[in-house]
Amino acid sequence: MDDRPRDEKPTNMRAFRRATELRLAIAVVLFLTVIGSALVWLFFGGQVALAALGCSLFGAVLFALLYGGLALLERWNNRLWR
């Protein structure tokens, strides 16, 4: 074992988890919206793809509202139990 003091700051795993969760949520929403609309365009055409894009964006906004609400609840809960 190394007994020398480390110059590195300790890792904040909670902040890392929150940041990773947010990045993954954004990646999933973008992937489903972009790839889903592209596949609809490929198989069904442009007008249907625009409708699919509108539905996907509505779903993305709904997901963002739910995710944001849960994030606010988590923050409120953490503040309550300090």
C-alpha positions as CSV (number, residue, x, y, z in Angstrom):
1,M,0.0,0.0,0.0
2,D,1.1,3.5,-0.7
3,D,1.1,5.7,2.5
4,R,1.9,8.9,0.7
5,P,-0.8,11.6,0.7
6,R,-2.7,12.0,-2.5
7,D,-3.0,15.3,-4.2
8,E,-6.2,14.4,-6.0
9,K,-9.6,15.6,-4.8
10,P,-12.0,13.0,-3.6
11,T,-14.5,11.8,-6.1
12,N,-18.1,12.9,-5.6
13,M,-20.0,9.9,-6.8
14,R,-23.4,11.4,-6.3
15,A,-22.6,14.3,-8.7
16,F,-21.1,11.8,-11.1
17,R,-24.2,9.7,-11.0
18,R,-26.5,12.7,-11.6
19,A,-24.4,14.0,-14.5
20,T,-24.2,10.5,-16.1
21,E,-28.0,10.0,-15.7
22,L,-28.7,13.3,-17.4
23,R,-26.4,12.5,-20.3
24,L,-27.9,9.1,-20.8
25,A,-31.5,10.5,-20.7
26,I,-30.6,13.1,-23.3
27,A,-28.8,10.5,-25.5
28,V,-31.8,8.2,-25.3
29,V,-34.3,10.9,-26.2
30,L,-32.2,12.2,-29.1
31,F,-31.6,8.7,-30.4
32,L,-35.2,7.7,-30.3
33,T,-36.3,11.0,-31.9
34,V,-33.7,11.2,-34.6
35,I,-33.4,7.6,-35.5
36,G,-37.1,6.9,-35.2
37,S,-38.0,9.8,-37.5
38,A,-35.4,8.8,-40.0
39,L,-36.7,5.2,-40.1
40,V,-40.2,6.4,-40.5
41,W,-39.1,8.7,-43.3
42,L,-37.2,5.8,-44.9
43,F,-40.2,3.4,-44.9
44,F,-43.2,5.7,-45.2
45,G,-42.1,9.0,-46.7
46,G,-41.6,12.7,-45.7
47,Q,-45.1,13.7,-44.6
48,V,-45.5,10.8,-42.2
49,A,-42.0,11.5,-40.9
50,L,-43.0,15.0,-40.0
51,A,-46.0,13.7,-38.1
52,A,-43.7,11.1,-36.4
53,L,-41.2,13.8,-35.5
54,G,-44.0,15.9,-33.9
55,C,-45.1,12.9,-31.9
56,S,-41.6,12.1,-30.9
57,L,-40.9,15.7,-29.8
58,F,-44.1,15.7,-27.7
59,G,-42.9,12.5,-26.1
60,A,-39.5,14.0,-25.5
61,V,-41.0,17.0,-23.8
62,L,-43.2,14.8,-21.7
63,F,-40.2,12.7,-20.7
64,A,-38.2,15.9,-19.8
65,L,-41.1,17.1,-17.6
66,L,-41.2,13.8,-15.8
67,Y,-37.5,13.6,-15.4
68,G,-37.3,17.2,-14.2
69,G,-40.0,16.6,-11.7
70,L,-38.3,13.5,-10.3
71,A,-35.0,15.4,-10.1
72,L,-36.7,18.2,-8.2
73,L,-38.3,15.7,-5.8
74,E,-34.9,14.1,-5.3
75,R,-33.3,17.4,-4.6
76,W,-36.1,18.3,-2.1
77,N,-35.8,15.0,-0.4
78,N,-32.0,15.3,0.0
79,R,-32.5,18.8,1.5
80,L,-35.1,17.5,3.9
81,W,-33.0,14.7,5.3
82,R,-29.7,16.5,5.8
